[in-house]
């Protein structure tokens, strides 16, 4: 991914396809304080959280949009989610992916 003039040129790995089903494990970072929520961020390590980590930058972050709401989950609870991978084609966003129609696996 390259940035120039406030736009991003994105290159997606050939092993990933828009619309494919993926399963990912990470740590929950809620984006809203709600008793039930439909979306959250998933980070690979709580120290890499863009809002609460060490302040030295951050690692991979995946936006997760759930199929059905779930009860409030503690921040940094480890979860596995499965859903449909969608590429974010917006050239003005550095976001590469989003997981939609996801569900938390038991």
Residue, then its C-alpha position, 0 to 999 in steps of 0.5 A: x500500500x502506498x500513500x501519495x497526495x492523500x490517496x492510497x494505492x492498495x495491493x491485495x494479496x492474491x490469496x485473499x479474495x473479496x467475498x471469501x469467508x474467513x475466521x480470525x482470532x483477536x482481541x475486542x476493542x469496542x467502538x461504542x459503550x452499549x449493552x449490545x453492539x453490532x460492530x467492534x475493532x479486532x486487534x492482534x495484540x492489545x498493545x497495538x490498539x490504536x486508541x489505548x496502546x503504547x502510543x508508538x503506532x499500531x498494528x493490524x486492525x480489522x473492523x468487524x460488523x456482526x450479523x446479530x448483536x452480541x451482549x457487551x463484551x469486555x475490552x480486550x476479550x479474546x474472540x474468534x469471529x467468522x464472516x465475509x471479507x470485504x475489501x475497502x476500495x476507498x482511495x482516501x482511506x488507509x483501511x484495507x479490509x472489513x469483516x461483515x455478516x460476522x458471528x462470534x464463534x464459541 
